[in-house]
Amino acid sequence: TYQVDMAAFGLDVLGEDNVKVVAGYFGALCIFAGAVLRPFGGNIADRIGGVKALYFFFGMVALLVIITATVPLPFFAAIFVLFLIMANLGMANGAVFQLVPQRFGKDIGIMTGIVGAAGGLGGTLLIQTLGWSKGTFDGYGAGFMIFAAVVLIAIMGISLVKTRWRTTWGVQAGGKI
Protein backbone atom coordinates (compact mmCIF):
# COMPACT_ATOMS: atom_id res chain seq x y z
CA THR A 1 0.00 0.00 0.00
CA TYR A 2 1.01 3.60 -0.34
CA GLN A 3 1.12 3.98 3.45
CA VAL A 4 3.91 1.36 3.57
CA ASP A 5 5.75 3.11 0.72
CA MET A 6 5.43 6.43 2.50
CA ALA A 7 6.73 4.92 5.76
CA ALA A 8 9.78 3.60 3.90
CA PHE A 9 10.64 7.20 3.01
CA GLY A 10 9.95 8.49 6.51
CA LEU A 11 6.66 10.04 5.48
CA ASP A 12 4.41 7.83 7.60
CA VAL A 13 3.49 10.91 9.66
CA LEU A 14 1.65 12.05 6.56
CA GLY A 15 -0.25 8.78 6.32
CA GLU A 16 -3.80 7.82 7.19
CA ASP A 17 -4.78 10.80 9.33
CA ASN A 18 -3.64 13.30 6.73
CA VAL A 19 -4.07 11.34 3.51
CA LYS A 20 -6.33 13.95 1.90
CA VAL A 21 -3.91 16.75 2.72
CA VAL A 22 -1.00 14.74 1.34
CA ALA A 23 -2.99 13.92 -1.81
CA GLY A 24 -3.64 17.63 -2.21
CA TYR A 25 0.07 18.43 -1.93
CA PHE A 26 1.01 15.86 -4.54
CA GLY A 27 -1.85 17.02 -6.77
CA ALA A 28 -0.59 20.59 -6.46
CA LEU A 29 2.91 19.41 -7.40
CA CYS A 30 1.54 17.84 -10.59
CA ILE A 31 -0.50 20.93 -11.46
CA PHE A 32 2.59 23.06 -10.83
CA ALA A 33 4.48 20.97 -13.41
CA GLY A 34 1.81 21.60 -16.03
CA ALA A 35 1.65 25.32 -15.35
CA VAL A 36 5.39 25.99 -15.18
CA LEU A 37 6.27 23.93 -18.25
CA ARG A 38 3.57 25.46 -20.47
CA PRO A 39 5.94 28.13 -21.88
CA PHE A 40 8.50 25.44 -22.72
CA GLY A 41 5.86 23.66 -24.78
CA GLY A 42 5.14 26.88 -26.63
CA ASN A 43 8.85 27.40 -27.23
CA ILE A 44 9.25 23.88 -28.60
CA ALA A 45 6.20 24.44 -30.82
CA ASP A 46 7.75 27.67 -32.12
CA ARG A 47 10.86 25.73 -33.12
CA ILE A 48 9.42 22.51 -34.58
CA GLY A 49 5.80 23.45 -35.24
CA GLY A 50 2.70 23.08 -33.11
CA VAL A 51 1.48 19.89 -34.77
CA LYS A 52 4.78 18.04 -34.29
CA ALA A 53 4.94 19.24 -30.70
CA LEU A 54 1.38 18.06 -30.05
CA TYR A 55 2.16 14.66 -31.54
CA PHE A 56 5.08 14.28 -29.16
CA PHE A 57 3.36 15.61 -26.03
CA PHE A 58 0.10 13.73 -26.63
CA GLY A 59 2.04 10.57 -27.48
CA MET A 60 3.89 10.83 -24.18
CA VAL A 61 0.63 11.45 -22.31
CA ALA A 62 -1.04 8.42 -23.93
CA LEU A 63 1.92 6.17 -23.11
CA LEU A 64 2.21 7.37 -19.52
CA VAL A 65 -1.54 7.17 -18.89
CA ILE A 66 -1.64 3.60 -20.21
CA ILE A 67 1.27 2.73 -17.90
CA THR A 68 -0.60 4.31 -14.99
CA ALA A 69 -3.74 2.32 -15.86
CA THR A 70 -2.07 -1.05 -16.29
CA VAL A 71 1.10 -1.23 -14.18
CA PRO A 72 0.95 -1.24 -10.37
CA LEU A 73 3.54 1.37 -9.43
CA PRO A 74 5.14 2.11 -6.07
CA PHE A 75 3.96 5.34 -4.49
CA PHE A 76 6.75 7.67 -5.60
CA ALA A 77 6.94 6.10 -9.06
CA ALA A 78 3.20 6.75 -9.46
CA ILE A 79 3.65 10.36 -8.35
CA PHE A 80 6.55 10.77 -10.78
CA VAL A 81 4.53 9.35 -13.69
CA LEU A 82 1.58 11.62 -12.83
CA PHE A 83 4.03 14.54 -12.67
CA LEU A 84 5.28 13.64 -16.17
CA ILE A 85 1.70 13.35 -17.47
CA MET A 86 0.84 16.81 -16.20
CA ALA A 87 4.14 18.23 -17.47
CA ASN A 88 3.38 16.93 -20.96
CA LEU A 89 -0.19 18.21 -20.80
CA GLY A 90 1.10 21.63 -19.80
CA MET A 91 3.59 21.65 -22.65
CA ALA A 92 0.83 20.50 -25.04
CA ASN A 93 -1.20 23.47 -23.85
CA GLY A 94 1.69 25.74 -24.79
CA ALA A 95 1.81 24.09 -28.22
CA VAL A 96 -1.93 24.64 -28.72
CA PHE A 97 -1.55 28.32 -27.94
CA GLN A 98 1.22 28.51 -30.53
CA LEU A 99 -1.32 27.36 -33.14
CA VAL A 100 -4.28 29.55 -32.11
CA PRO A 101 -3.00 32.92 -33.41
CA GLN A 102 -1.99 31.34 -36.70
CA ARG A 103 -5.56 30.28 -37.37
CA PHE A 104 -7.50 33.00 -35.57
CA GLY A 105 -5.31 36.08 -36.07
CA LYS A 106 -8.18 38.54 -35.62
CA ASP A 107 -9.98 36.65 -32.86
CA ILE A 108 -7.10 35.61 -30.59
CA GLY A 109 -8.76 36.79 -27.38
CA ILE A 110 -12.00 34.87 -27.79
CA MET A 111 -10.28 31.78 -29.13
CA THR A 112 -7.74 31.60 -26.30
CA GLY A 113 -10.67 31.95 -23.92
CA ILE A 114 -12.51 29.09 -25.61
CA VAL A 115 -9.39 26.90 -25.65
CA GLY A 116 -8.75 27.66 -21.98
CA ALA A 117 -12.37 26.90 -21.08
CA ALA A 118 -12.22 23.62 -22.99
CA GLY A 119 -9.08 22.68 -21.05
CA GLY A 120 -10.76 23.49 -17.75
CA LEU A 121 -13.81 21.43 -18.66
CA GLY A 122 -11.56 18.58 -19.78
CA GLY A 123 -9.77 18.62 -16.44
CA THR A 124 -13.12 18.54 -14.64
CA LEU A 125 -14.30 15.62 -16.78
CA LEU A 126 -11.07 13.74 -16.05
CA ILE A 127 -11.68 14.08 -12.32
CA GLN A 128 -15.29 12.94 -12.74
CA THR A 129 -14.21 9.98 -14.89
CA LEU A 130 -11.61 8.88 -12.34
CA GLY A 131 -14.22 9.17 -9.57
CA TRP A 132 -16.68 7.11 -11.61
CA SER A 133 -13.97 4.52 -12.28
CA LYS A 134 -13.10 4.25 -8.58
CA GLY A 135 -16.76 3.94 -7.59
CA THR A 136 -17.64 1.45 -10.32
CA PHE A 137 -14.53 -0.71 -10.53
CA ASP A 138 -12.83 0.03 -7.18
CA GLY A 139 -9.83 1.41 -9.06
CA TYR A 140 -8.73 4.11 -11.45
CA GLY A 141 -7.54 1.92 -14.33
CA ALA A 142 -10.72 2.23 -16.41
CA GLY A 143 -10.77 5.99 -15.96
CA PHE A 144 -7.17 6.29 -17.07
CA MET A 145 -7.85 4.06 -20.09
CA ILE A 146 -10.75 6.33 -21.09
CA PHE A 147 -8.38 9.29 -20.80
CA ALA A 148 -5.79 7.47 -22.94
CA ALA A 149 -8.49 6.81 -25.56
CA VAL A 150 -9.42 10.51 -25.63
CA VAL A 151 -5.76 11.47 -26.11
CA LEU A 152 -5.39 8.93 -28.94
CA ILE A 153 -8.55 10.31 -30.57
CA ALA A 154 -7.00 13.80 -30.33
CA ILE A 155 -3.87 12.50 -32.08
CA MET A 156 -6.03 10.99 -34.83
CA GLY A 157 -7.97 14.24 -35.14
CA ILE A 158 -4.76 16.22 -35.59
CA SER A 159 -3.64 13.72 -38.23
CA LEU A 160 -6.87 14.24 -40.17
CA VAL A 161 -6.63 18.04 -40.32
CA LYS A 162 -2.89 18.78 -40.33
CA THR A 163 -2.49 18.89 -44.12
CA ARG A 164 -5.30 21.41 -44.47
CA TRP A 165 -3.85 23.44 -41.59
CA ARG A 166 -0.43 23.52 -43.21
CA THR A 167 -1.75 24.60 -46.61
CA THR A 168 -4.13 27.29 -45.37
CA TRP A 169 -2.79 28.62 -42.05
CA GLY A 170 0.94 28.71 -42.67
CA VAL A 171 0.56 30.87 -45.75
CA GLN A 172 -1.50 33.41 -43.83
CA ALA A 173 0.50 33.52 -40.62
CA GLY A 174 4.04 32.82 -41.75
CA GLY A 175 4.62 30.53 -38.76
CA LYS A 176 5.43 26.88 -38.27
CA ILE A 177 2.36 24.69 -38.03
C-alpha positions as CSV (number, residue, x, y, z in Angstrom):
1,T,0.0,0.0,0.0
2,Y,1.0,3.6,-0.3
3,Q,1.1,4.0,3.4
4,V,3.9,1.4,3.6
5,D,5.7,3.1,0.7
6,M,5.4,6.4,2.5
7,A,6.7,4.9,5.8
8,A,9.8,3.6,3.9
9,F,10.6,7.2,3.0
10,G,9.9,8.5,6.5
11,L,6.7,10.0,5.5
12,D,4.4,7.8,7.6
13,V,3.5,10.9,9.7
14,L,1.7,12.1,6.6
15,G,-0.3,8.8,6.3
16,E,-3.8,7.8,7.2
17,D,-4.8,10.8,9.3
18,N,-3.6,13.3,6.7
19,V,-4.1,11.3,3.5
20,K,-6.3,14.0,1.9
21,V,-3.9,16.8,2.7
22,V,-1.0,14.7,1.3
23,A,-3.0,13.9,-1.8
24,G,-3.6,17.6,-2.2
25,Y,0.1,18.4,-1.9
26,F,1.0,15.9,-4.5
27,G,-1.9,17.0,-6.8
28,A,-0.6,20.6,-6.5
29,L,2.9,19.4,-7.4
30,C,1.5,17.8,-10.6
31,I,-0.5,20.9,-11.5
32,F,2.6,23.1,-10.8
33,A,4.5,21.0,-13.4
34,G,1.8,21.6,-16.0
35,A,1.7,25.3,-15.3
36,V,5.4,26.0,-15.2
37,L,6.3,23.9,-18.3
38,R,3.6,25.5,-20.5
39,P,5.9,28.1,-21.9
40,F,8.5,25.4,-22.7
41,G,5.9,23.7,-24.8
42,G,5.1,26.9,-26.6
43,N,8.9,27.4,-27.2
44,I,9.3,23.9,-28.6
45,A,6.2,24.4,-30.8
46,D,7.7,27.7,-32.1
47,R,10.9,25.7,-33.1
48,I,9.4,22.5,-34.6
49,G,5.8,23.5,-35.2
50,G,2.7,23.1,-33.1
51,V,1.5,19.9,-34.8
52,K,4.8,18.0,-34.3
53,A,4.9,19.2,-30.7
54,L,1.4,18.1,-30.0
55,Y,2.2,14.7,-31.5
56,F,5.1,14.3,-29.2
57,F,3.4,15.6,-26.0
58,F,0.1,13.7,-26.6
59,G,2.0,10.6,-27.5
60,M,3.9,10.8,-24.2
61,V,0.6,11.4,-22.3
62,A,-1.0,8.4,-23.9
63,L,1.9,6.2,-23.1
64,L,2.2,7.4,-19.5
65,V,-1.5,7.2,-18.9
66,I,-1.6,3.6,-20.2
67,I,1.3,2.7,-17.9
68,T,-0.6,4.3,-15.0
69,A,-3.7,2.3,-15.9
70,T,-2.1,-1.0,-16.3
71,V,1.1,-1.2,-14.2
72,P,1.0,-1.2,-10.4
73,L,3.5,1.4,-9.4
74,P,5.1,2.1,-6.1
75,F,4.0,5.3,-4.5
76,F,6.7,7.7,-5.6
77,A,6.9,6.1,-9.1
78,A,3.2,6.8,-9.5
79,I,3.7,10.4,-8.3
80,F,6.6,10.8,-10.8
81,V,4.5,9.4,-13.7
82,L,1.6,11.6,-12.8
83,F,4.0,14.5,-12.7
84,L,5.3,13.6,-16.2
85,I,1.7,13.3,-17.5
86,M,0.8,16.8,-16.2
87,A,4.1,18.2,-17.5
88,N,3.4,16.9,-21.0
89,L,-0.2,18.2,-20.8
90,G,1.1,21.6,-19.8
91,M,3.6,21.7,-22.7
92,A,0.8,20.5,-25.0
93,N,-1.2,23.5,-23.9
94,G,1.7,25.7,-24.8
95,A,1.8,24.1,-28.2
96,V,-1.9,24.6,-28.7
97,F,-1.5,28.3,-27.9
98,Q,1.2,28.5,-30.5
99,L,-1.3,27.4,-33.1
100,V,-4.3,29.6,-32.1
101,P,-3.0,32.9,-33.4
102,Q,-2.0,31.3,-36.7
103,R,-5.6,30.3,-37.4
104,F,-7.5,33.0,-35.6
105,G,-5.3,36.1,-36.1
106,K,-8.2,38.5,-35.6
107,D,-10.0,36.6,-32.9
108,I,-7.1,35.6,-30.6
109,G,-8.8,36.8,-27.4
110,I,-12.0,34.9,-27.8
111,M,-10.3,31.8,-29.1
112,T,-7.7,31.6,-26.3
113,G,-10.7,32.0,-23.9
114,I,-12.5,29.1,-25.6
115,V,-9.4,26.9,-25.6
116,G,-8.7,27.7,-22.0
117,A,-12.4,26.9,-21.1
118,A,-12.2,23.6,-23.0
119,G,-9.1,22.7,-21.1
120,G,-10.8,23.5,-17.7
121,L,-13.8,21.4,-18.7
122,G,-11.6,18.6,-19.8
123,G,-9.8,18.6,-16.4
124,T,-13.1,18.5,-14.6
125,L,-14.3,15.6,-16.8
126,L,-11.1,13.7,-16.0
127,I,-11.7,14.1,-12.3
128,Q,-15.3,12.9,-12.7
129,T,-14.2,10.0,-14.9
130,L,-11.6,8.9,-12.3
131,G,-14.2,9.2,-9.6
132,W,-16.7,7.1,-11.6
133,S,-14.0,4.5,-12.3
134,K,-13.1,4.2,-8.6
135,G,-16.8,3.9,-7.6
136,T,-17.6,1.5,-10.3
137,F,-14.5,-0.7,-10.5
138,D,-12.8,0.0,-7.2
139,G,-9.8,1.4,-9.1
140,Y,-8.7,4.1,-11.4
141,G,-7.5,1.9,-14.3
142,A,-10.7,2.2,-16.4
143,G,-10.8,6.0,-16.0
144,F,-7.2,6.3,-17.1
145,M,-7.8,4.1,-20.1
146,I,-10.7,6.3,-21.1
147,F,-8.4,9.3,-20.8
148,A,-5.8,7.5,-22.9
149,A,-8.5,6.8,-25.6
150,V,-9.4,10.5,-25.6
151,V,-5.8,11.5,-26.1
152,L,-5.4,8.9,-28.9
153,I,-8.5,10.3,-30.6
154,A,-7.0,13.8,-30.3
155,I,-3.9,12.5,-32.1
156,M,-6.0,11.0,-34.8
157,G,-8.0,14.2,-35.1
158,I,-4.8,16.2,-35.6
159,S,-3.6,13.7,-38.2
160,L,-6.9,14.2,-40.2
161,V,-6.6,18.0,-40.3
162,K,-2.9,18.8,-40.3
163,T,-2.5,18.9,-44.1
164,R,-5.3,21.4,-44.5
165,W,-3.9,23.4,-41.6
166,R,-0.4,23.5,-43.2
167,T,-1.8,24.6,-46.6
168,T,-4.1,27.3,-45.4
169,W,-2.8,28.6,-42.1
170,G,0.9,28.7,-42.7
171,V,0.6,30.9,-45.7
172,Q,-1.5,33.4,-43.8
173,A,0.5,33.5,-40.6
174,G,4.0,32.8,-41.7
175,G,4.6,30.5,-38.8
176,K,5.4,26.9,-38.3
177,I,2.4,24.7,-38.0
